[in-house]
Amino acid sequence: MTMGTYEQGLARVANVWAEQAASWYVGRGLHWVEHNLVQERINLKAGADPGIDRYHHFVRKYFSGKLPVERALTLGCGAGEFERGLASYNFCRHHDAVDISGGAIEHAISGARAAGLSHINYRVDDLNRIVIEPDSYDVIFGISSVHHVSALEHLYGQVLAGLKPGGFFFMDEFIGPSQFQWTDSQLEASNTELRKLPTRFARSVTNPTSMKTPVVRPTIEFMNEHDPSEAVRSADIVALLPQYFEVVEINGQGGSLLHLLLEDIAGNFNEENEGSIAYLKGLFELEDQLINERVLQHDFATIIAQKRDRSAYATHAGP
């Protein structure tokens, strides 16, 4: 990719995420993760107790009695909800956070200021080119951001260099097919279930006068035009990890059926829509079954990795 093409793509990505900053939230019901029962399901799959989210679980499991840590870094912070949430645990004394979108960073700065959180420092940075201060961070977080990175080797090398010895790299990520090139099994399962859905469950949330259309595999041209960073190398995220880190936990969250099927209809599954909650739980069971039978795989995961002894990673620490 030429410099001009890369910079043009970068501008498109920044604009996309400026528009979406602070727009995703549980209860809206547009995307699958905006449903409270889906969030509960994901938290349980990450090992958390009922009523505890996966981030609180991570803090409680690995940092009990050790808070606050000195420094943390968030890669791809968006509008800053994650950093403000961690502050409620008194997680760290200094929290740096970066995002490619200047618009998202403006939202994050305003939110931190309104909450009186002076320990959070936000700045614009490109994860494909970021340079992280060596041996500086107790934890580095990637929350739905690493799947937007094409230069994974560079990012992993910088994260490795930036962590203190024994420091953690926590990711909550999409790890499914790169650029959403859904497998034939995913498309078949999703569209089979879509055809079975009662009309009241299949109605579009964004346009209630229409029904959800069949799931299709997007073209690469469409993906590059809409957001060239979207899932650009998502399928490589897990495979590359052991070359850089000690992998402590990988907890699959599913999503290979539910992500596709519930897009634009998740909000229809609510207490007011009779029978919808039971139906949704049936879809949870079906996805689990298909993954257990290896028809599908986990497309999302909570990943916890750790910095190895210096002698084990020295050859990977460069950009």
N, C-alpha and C positions, 0 to 999 in steps of 0.2 A: 504494500500500500504506500503510495507516495505521500510526502508530507502534507501537500495541499488536501488530498483526499482524507487523510487521517484527521486533520484539523476541521474539515467540514463535517465529518462524522461525529467528532467530539462536540461540535456546536449543536448538532441535532440531538445528541444524547443529553446534553446539559439542558436544552429546552424541554425535552420530554419530561425530565425529572424535576424541573422547576414547576411545570404544570401539575405534576402529580404529588408534589410535596404536601404532606399533611392531609392528603385526600383519602387514604386508606384507613379504615377503622372498623373494629368489630361491631357488628350491628347494621352496617350499611347493606350487606348482603349481595354485593355485586360479584366479588371474587370468593373463592372457596374459603380462604383464611379469614374472611370477614364474618364468619358464622361462629357463634360462641361454642357450639358443640364440636365444631371442627378444631377450634383452639384447645378445648379440653382434651380431645383425642390426641392431638399432637403433643401436648404437655405430658400426657400419660406415656406415650411412646418414647419420650425423652427420659423417662424414669422418674418424673416428678410425681409427688403425691397429689391426690385430688384437691383442687383449689389452689395449687401452687403452679405458677408458670415455669417454663423451662429455664428461664434466665435466673429466677430466684432459686431454683433447684441447683443450678450450677454454682451460684454464690454460696449457698448453704453447704453443698457437698465438698467444695474445694477450698473454701475460705472461712469456714466457721472458726471464730476466735482469732482471725488474722486481719480483720478490717479496722481501719481502711488500709488498702494497699497504697503505694506511693503514686503510681502512674498507670493509666490505661489509655488505649487508643481505639477509636472506632473507625473502620474503613467503610465509607459510604453511609454517612449518618442521616442523609435525608433531612427532614425537618427537626430532628433532634429529640424525638420522643423517647428513644432508647436511653440516651444519656440522662435525660431528666428522670426516667424511671429508675435507673441505677442509683441516682442520687438519694432516693428514698431509703436505700440500704446503707448509706454512708460508705459507698463502695471504695472510693479512691479520693486522694487529696488533690490530684490533678488529672483531668480528663481531656485529652486532645481528640478532635473528631474532624474528619475530612469528607468532602463530597465534591464530585465533578461539577455540580450545579450551583452557580452563584445564587440563584433564586432560592434553592433549598437552604443554603447556608444562611441567607437573610432570615428565613423563617426560624431556623434553629437558634440564631443569635437572639432574636426577639423573644422566643419562648424561654430561653435560659434567663434572659434579663427579667422577664415578667415573673419568673419563679424565684428570683434572687439567687441564682446559682452562678457565682463568680469563678468557680473552679473549673468551668468548662471552657475550652478554647477551640473555636471553630475556624476552619480555613478551607479554601478551595484547593483541591489537588486532584491529580489524575492517577488512579491506582495502577495504570499501566506504566507510569514513569516515576512514581513516588519514591523518595529517598527517606528512609526512616532512621532516626538517630540510633546508633548502635547501643545495645545493652541498656535500654532505657525503660522498657515497659514490663510491668508484671503480667498484664493481659492485653491481647489485641483481639478485637471483635470484628467479625465480618457478618453482618446481618442482612441477608438478601442483597448482597453487593458483589461478592466474589464471582458469582456467575455472570457478571457483566465485564469481567476482565479477560482480555485476550492474551496479555503477557503474564500468564500465570507463573511461569518460572521466575520472572523478575519479582513479582509480588511476593511469592513464597520465600525467595532469597532475602528480600528486604524485611519481611516479617520475622524470619529466623534471626537475622542480624539485630533487629530492633528489640527482641525479647531479652529479658534478663535470663540468666541460667535458671532453668526450672519454670520459666514463664509459660503461660497458656495461650494458645490460639484457639478461640471459640468461634465456630461458624454455625449459622442457622441458615441453610442454603438449599436452593434448587440444584440438584445434581443429575437431572434427567437428560434426555436427548438434546444435544447441542442445537441451538437455533430452532428449538421446538419441532424437530423432525420426528414427530410421534411415530412409534412403531405401529405396524399393522395390527398387532394384538391390542394396543391401546385404542386405536380407532374403532376396531370391531367391538370391543367391550363397551366403550363409551356410547357408541351409536345404537348398540343393542339395547342398552338401558334407557337411552333417550327415547327410543320408540315405545318403550313400556310405560313411560311416565304418564300419569294422569294429566290432563290438560292444565289443571289448576297448579300443578307443580312445575310445568314446563314453560310457563309464561315468562317472557323477558322482563327482567327488573327494570332495565333502562327504557323499554318501550312496551308497556303492558298490553298494547293492542296486538302485539305479535308474539309468535312462539319461538323458542330457541331453535336455531337451525342445526343441522348435523355438523359434527366436529370434523374438520378437515386438517390435513397437514399443510401448513403454510409454505409457500415457496421461499427459497433463499432470497430471491429478489425482493419479496414483500418484507421479509425480516430486515434486510439491509436498509430498505427505504424507511421503514417505520422506526426502528431503533437498532442500529448496527451492533450495539453492545449486548442486546438481549440474548442471554444464554449462549454467548458466543463460543465458550469452551466448557460449558457446564458438565459435559460428560467426562472431562479430564480432571475435575476437581479432586475426587477421591483417589484416583489412580496415581497422581503425582505426590500426594501427601507423604508417603513413607520415604521418599527420597530426601525429604527435608526435616521431618518431625517424627517424634514418637507418637503414634496414634493411640490415644487413650480410650476414646469411645466414638463409635459411630452408631447413632440411633435413628433408624429409618422412620420416616413419618408417613409413608404411603404417598398419596397424591397422584399416582399414575392413572387412576380412574377418576377420583373425585375432583382433581384440579380441572380436568377437561369437562366433565359432566356438569359440575355445579357453576361453571362460569356463566354469569348473568342470570342465574336462577336461584342462587343460594338463599336469597331473602324470602323465597316462597316457603321455605321449611321453617315454620314458626308455629307457636301454640295456637294462633287464631285459625290456621289452615288445617282443618281436621285431618288427622292421620299422617300429617307430613313428617312429624318428628320420628314416629315409628318407621316410616318409609326411609328416612335419612339414615337411621341406625342400621337398617337392613343393607343400605348401600355401603356403610362402614364395614359390615361383616363380609359383604361380597368382595370388596377391595382386599381385605385381609386374606380371604380365601384364595383369590387369584394370585396374590403375591406369594403365599405359602406354596401354591402349586407351580410357581415360577412361570406363570403365564405373563405376569407383570412383575415389575421391580419397584423399589422405592425411588421416587423421583425427588423427594425432599429428605433432608436429614439434619439432625443436630450433631455436630462434629466437635470433639475436644481433642486437641493435639498439644504436645508439649515440646519444649526445646531440649534436645539431647545434650549430652556431654559434649563440650567443644570439640574434642578430637574426632567425634563421629560425624560432625557436620561441616567441618572447616572448608571442604571443597565446594560446598553449596552456598556459602554465605554471601557471595557477591551478587550484584544485580543481574 
